Amino acid sequence: MGGFEATIEIRRRETLCGNHTPIVALTASVVEDGRRRCLAVGMDDYLAKPFTLDQMRTVLTKWLNVAALAATREQLSLVAGSPAASDR
């Protein structure tokens, strides 16, 4: 299974459970159509090779922080007395 097919399957499964896994394409394709296709199948971002360490860091920080914040908020909602639990 390639990246496009894997992304489509991950997104299909997410509709069943309500989760969202950040998916970033790492590709040697630098044509604009490649970027559009990655985003169209449900990938969140796109990084063309060769990329720098700073570019990788920026993309990972962007998507891992979003995922970590969502996970933390979800976990806090399960703890009685937490601010997230009182939001309910």
Secondary structure, DSSP 8 states (H G I E B T S, - for coil): --HHHHHHHHHHHHHHH------EEEES--SHHHHHHHHHTT-SEEEESS--HHHHHHHHHHHHHHHHHHHHHHHHTTSTTSHHHHT-
